[in-house]
């Protein structure tokens, strides 16, 4: 499994595109793209089904490239880096905020 700089549950800020400046929580990460809560909203036409008996037009988030978002650490955007720290079972790779050097997770 490749380690990614942005993970599900992170707070991020959009730095490029039509939603530049918006902040939100990452709902999903896949194939270098992220889905951010309330960002890059699209209208999707859906057929009636069990979950939505009437069908119609549904507003939902669309994926945006991970390179267009930055991690928010303590209210400020920062780049994310990696560092090896000593753990119980030897060295462990952790994410760090480049601006402060603090461990994120």
N, C-alpha and C positions, 0 to 999 in steps of 0.2 A: 504494500500500500504506500503510495506516495504521500508525503506530508504536504499539506497545502497551507498557505499563509492565512486564508480566510476559511473559517469553519462555521457550521450550523450553530446558530445562537449568538454569534458575534454581532456587535453593534458596528455598523459601517456608515460612511458618508460617501455619496456619489460625487465623483470629481470630474466626470465628463458626460456629455449627452444632454438630452432634453430635460432630465430631472436633476441636473447639476445642483449641488447644495443640499439636497434632501438627505435625511438620515433615517435609518431603519434597522430592524433586526433581520439577520439572514435566516430564511426559512429552509433553504435547500441549496446544496452545492453539487454540481455535476458537470463533468467534461469542461472544466475551466470557466463555467458560467455560474452565476449566483442568482437566486430569487430573493429579493429584498422586500419586506413587508411595506406595502403602500407605495412602491416605486415601480415605474415603467408599466403602468396599468393599461390593459388592452380590453376591448370588447369582443367577447367570444360568443358566437351564435350556437346554441345548443338545441338538440332535439329533445323532445320529452322522454324521460326515463324514470326509473323507480325513485331516484333521489330527487329529481326535479320534474314532477308530473306535467307541469305546464310548458317546460322548455323556455325558449326566449333568449334574450341577450344577457350575458353574465359578464361582470367586470372582474378581471383577475390580473395578478402580477405575471409579467413575462420575464424570462431570464435576461440578464445583462452580463457582459464580460467581466470577469473578476478583476481585470486590470483597470476597470473604470470605477472601482470602489477602494476606499482606504479604511483601515481599522481605526475605530475611535477608542482611545485609551484615556480615561479620566477627563472626558469632555473635549479632548484635542485629537486631531488626526495624526497618525504616526505610521511609519513604515514598520513592517514586521520582519524580524530576523530569526535565526535559529542559533541555539547554543547547546553545548553538551554540559550537563550537570551530573554530579556524582549522586547516584541513588542507591537503593538497597542492593539491586542486582547489577551493579556496575554503572556505566555511563548511560544517560537517558537524554534524548533530544527534546528540547522544549522551545516554545515560541517566546520571543522577547519583543518588547516595544523598543524600537531603535532610539526614540527620543529620550527615554529615561533609563533604558537598560534593564527595566523590571521584567520579571517572568510573568507572562500572560496566563499560561496554564501548565 
